[in-house]
């Protein structure tokens, strides 16, 4: 009969990398980078440490992949918001999306990008740097969108796009921290509405 070729070895039968990454994302979201031990991660992912390393690399690489998944999934409201036709629509969509994502019952409260490395020690410096860059990238994209709004006459010519972008992102990150502290969706929405009442800042 000859030798029959078997499939690749190293991963347990039924291993679903996509599902495992989803579970890892939720663990990092809930516990932060340092709080998410390998034991907690692998238990949630339903795989061994060996399989985790083989599929995703080390813990830092797993976190990078989880952050990408978060950005494209729960955090995808930012990209959608940037497509709103007006600057006020963009800001409103960002704050509404932040509130919805950080207070969703089926997910951990708060924001993975804010909570992820708040308590990280020296070993988590690379992750802190990654998250700083992630937050700054979001602010830069928003600044570019507000600059376009100024150029198109949607915002007054004296508007500072950088200041306005920092204002909206600071509000969004503050909402995420408040949500992680247990503040409810209605209260957060009232605060967001009040913050945008005198739009735009000039």
N, C-alpha and C positions, 0 to 999 in steps of 0.2 A: 504493500500500500504506500510505502514511502513515508517520509516525515510530513506531518500536517502542520502548516504554519499557524501559529496562534497569534492573537492580537497583542498589542503592546502591553507590557506588564508595568506594575508600579502604582497604578491607580485601582482602587477597589471597584468591583463591578457595580454599575449604577451610579458612579460618581458624576455629578452634574456641576461643572465648574461655574456655570452662570448662577445657579441656585446657591452654591457655596459662597460666591462673591457677594451675593445679595445679603446673605446672613452675616458675613464678615462686616459689610457696610453698617448693618444695624448694630452690631456689637461696638464698633468704633464710635458710632453716633451716640450710643448710650453711655459708654464707659470712657471715651477719649482714647488717645493713642496709648498712653502708659497704663491706663486702667484696664485695657483689653489685653489680658495675659494670653500667652499661647494656649494655655489650658482652656480658657473661656472661648477663645476663637475656634479652636479645633472641635470643641464639643458642639458649639453652635453650628459649625459648618458640616459636622458629621463625618469628618475625615481625620486621619492620623497626622501628626506633625510632619512625618516624612512626605506624605501626599501633599500637604500644604506647601512645603518647600518646593516640591517637584512641580507643582502646578502654578504657584504664584511667586516664588522666590522667598526672600526673607520677610519679616514682619513689616519693615518699612516699605518694601515693594508692594506687599499686600495692601497696605494703607493707601499708597498712591493709586492703585487700581480701584480701591473702594471709593476714594475721593472722586476719581473720574466717573465712576458709576453714579455717585451722588449728584455730581454736576450735570450729568445728562438726564438723570431721572428726577428725584425730588427737587433738586435745585435747578431744573430746566426752565423754571418760570422766568429766570433772568433773561435768557436768550429770547424767549417769547415776548417779554415785556419791551425789549429794545425795538421790536417791530411795530409797536403801537404808533399811530399816526401823529400824536402830539407828545410834547415833553411831559405835560401833566399826566397824560395817559400812561406814559412810561413809568413815572414815579409812583402813580397809583397802583399799577400792575405789580411793580416790585414789592411794595409794602403789603399789598393784599396777598401776593404769592408767598412772601415771607411768613405772614401770619398763618396762612393755610397750611404751609409745610411744617412750621414749628409747633403747631398745636394739633396735628392730625392724631386721632386716638390710636391708630394702628402702628404709629411710628414713635420713636423716642422723642421727647420734647426738645426744643432748641434746634440748633443748626450744627451739622457735622463740621463745617468749616470754621465755626466759632468755638465750639466745645472741644474739638479734636485734640488740641495741644495746650489747653489752658494750664494744666498741671504737669506738663512734661519737664523732666530734669535734663541734665546735660546730654544724656543718651538720646533725647528726643529733639535735639537742636535742629537736625535736618528736617524733621517733620514740622517744627515751628516755622522754619524758613519757608517750607513748601506752602504752608497755610497762609503765611504773610503774603507770599507771592500770589496765591489764589485770591485772597481778598483784594489785593491791589490791582490785580487783573480785572476783576469785576468793576472796580471803581474807574479804571482807565477806559473800559468799554463804555461805561455810562457817561464819562466826560466827553468822549468822542460823539456820542449820540446827542448830548446837550449842545455841543459845539455846532453840530449840524442844525439843531433847532434854532440856534442864534443866526446861523447863516441863512436859513430859510425864512426868518422873520417870525417863527413860532414863539421864540423867547425874545424879550427886549434886548437891544444891542448892547446895553451896559451889563448884561448878565455875565457872571464869571462861571463858565461851565465846570471848571475844576472844583470850585467851592460848592456849587449846587450838587455835583456828583458826590462829593464827600459828605454833604449834609444828608442826602438820601441813603447812602450806604451806612452811615453812622446810625441813622434811624433804624435801618433794617437789622443791623447787628445788635442794636439795643433791644429791639423787639425779640430777637432770638434769645438773648440772655434772659429777658423777662419771661418768655415762654418756658424756658428751662427751669425757671423759679416757680412755675405753676400759675402764672397770670393767665387768665382765660382769654379766649378768642374775642369776645365782645369788647372787653376792656381794651385790648390791644388795638382793635379796629377803631374804637373811639379816639384813642391817642393818635393813630395814624391819620385819621380824618382831620383832627385838630392841627397836626403838624403841617398839613398841606393846604390849610385854609387860606393862608396868605401867599400862595404860590404866585410868581416865583420869588425867591430871595433876590433882592437887587441892592 
